[in-house]
Amino acid sequence: MNTFIVSESTSDFSEHIYQFIMTPCAPIPVFVGKRGDIENTVKVASSFYRRRREFERGDVGVLLTPNLVENPIWKLLELVCDRWISIDETKGLQDSERLLVVGLYQDLKSSSVLGLLMSSFEDNSISIGFVSGRDIHSLSWLLAKQFAESHFVESGEIGFFSTEEMPDNVAGVHVFDVDQMEEENIRETILSRSWKKIVFQGHGKDDSINLADYTICGRAEVASIGDALPRCGYGGQKCYKDEEKLIPLAKVRADEIVLSACNSAPMSDMGLYDSKYLLLLSAIDGFARTISAGLTVHDSDFPENDLWLREVHTGVSSSHLLNESLRVRHPYPAFWTFGVPKFLNVQKYVDLIPERRYLDIQSRAQSYLVHSFINPKHWLRNRLSSLNQKMNGLLRRKSRHQVKLGELGILKELDSDLQSLDFAIASQVMRNPEDDVMNFEKYYADRSVLWKESACTILCTCGHKAFRYQRKGIISSILDTDAVTCFRCGDKQFLLSRGPRIDTFGLTRVRAGGCLTISVRVIAKEDGPVHVGLFVPLYIRTYISQKPVLKKRKVKAGEETRFEFNLMFSDETPAQAYYFTAFCVQDLAISTSREHFQLVL
């Protein structure tokens, strides 16, 4: 028995509907009228859709084309939703989770449907699907397919044809990238197989999607009704692509088609071309029972491709999934579904912005590089450039998506490079405290302004009053800095904002030939290794009999960690007041603390 039965007249259609409702094994009626193209498709599709199916009824049906009530098709529509309302009655549908909107394509205008689409987008518990077509016959065919089930749902292949960046293949999915499109005859591959699901992703417009030299074409065997036509619509002009490599979308045997291209399914008042050429309407006239297509422009890329492939075997709605992923890019839904929607909730997709720590690190690396803070031939520049490139890669949506899914290789590599670089900076400061990097205090302070609201008084470690305050960089690439100025000690502390804070404690008097023991306290903003060192001014350095050694320790954010240093002075050290500087390095941030002391005889 054929799965479908075609009707040319409304009377036959009405009789076929009655038999369908009353007899469980009766074929599904399709009102083809004089549309020979649909009739031919229905005949071929009977071998694709081999049985009737039961599906979950929608909560509410929204009727966009009122005169459908006067057509026998209304009896079929009453089977798919519990209640029906007009578009004017759609306000306050928050309690409805499953909506089916029905109307001719000419009635799918932004003034009618955009509000419903936005409601579904803003509340992802609402599923919304559309049954439409270029005329009553196309609409009837799409509706009929909702009552049918293909045996290819279990046995059919899944294909993903894309000119964009793709993840590794997923089991059970044939992924075709640009290289394969250039090597294989993908027209034959697409048209010779029966697909459970198929995705076409590439650049295009309302009427076509480019797949390398091949083109998914929406041109239909119907008359034009307008004068806005693509190149091939004007007499004497050929297609803008090789016509032998055109792939007519209506001929693609697939249960579900995803048109992952911008504007592949515009609202009827937003299309560029006459409806004869629209991909969406061609898909409706073809084999597909479910079509997910691009409502407007969108940035679907690696994260969306990866998510779709990961979820492909779960039965989740393609439009719902893609919209959830893209909500971090667009404030609007990018895809909509034609066919009865799959009423499966999708968890809201939360984009993973890199941790503040990594943003701080890249800000520091870029700031060090783009200004004259370090000279063009400085030893640090090449290493910073390399790290900055890797950090910049972490900002990509692809990288953020991979990290969100637990693929942490990029973070481990960054952390390894960063620890090596922190050690190199700290070691260089210990060897040569006059290195360019230690000019960060003057460099950034000179290009900043005081943030008055940040100023407060504190007690300096010397026991006297001090001011703690922040300076804001005049432009975004000038790093903010924190400082402490003591009325006795002068410039006490200086650090890059969100860098580790460092203080010094200990005796402030030592005799020539003696040892000054210094305790350094570090409170870091981040977990991880901290390198801590100590040095004295150049003019006293020759009197130090034993130089301090750089120290490293893993610390916990917000917790106090102590380090101890000894300064051994020779007997020849002149007696007077001196100072030492303790410093620490973590995540490219350098922090300093100065302390005065008296050397006496």
Secondary structure, 3 states (H helix, E strand, C coil): CCCEEEECCHHHHHHHHHHHHHCCCCCEEEECCCCHHHHHHHHHHCCCEEEECCCCCEEEEEECCHHHHHCCHHHHHCCCEEEEEEHHHCCCCCCCCEEEEECCHHHCCHHHHHHHHHHHHHCCCCEEEEECCCCHHHHHHHHHHHCEEECHHHHCEEEEEECCCCCCCCCCEEEECHHHHHHCCHHHHHHCCCEEEEEEECCEECCEEEECCEEEECCCCCCCCCCCCCHHHCCCCCCCCCHHHEEEHHHCCEEEEEEECCCCCCCCCCCCCCHHHCHHHHHHHCCCCEEEEECCCCCCCHHHHHHHHHHCCCCCCHHHHHHHHHCCCCCCCCEEEECCCCCCCCCCCCCCCCCHHHHHHHHHHHHHHHCCCCCCCCCHHHHHHHHHHHHHHHCCHHHHHHHHCCCCHHHHHHHHHHHHHHHHHHHHHHHCCCCHHHHHHHHHHCCEEEEEEEEEEEECCCCCEEEEEEEEECCCCCCCEEEEEECCCEEEEEEECCCCEEEEEECCEEECCCEEEEEEEEECCCCEEEEEEEECCHHHHCCEEECCCCEEEEECCCCEEEEEEEEEECCCCCCEEEEEEEEEEECCEEEEEEEEEEEEC
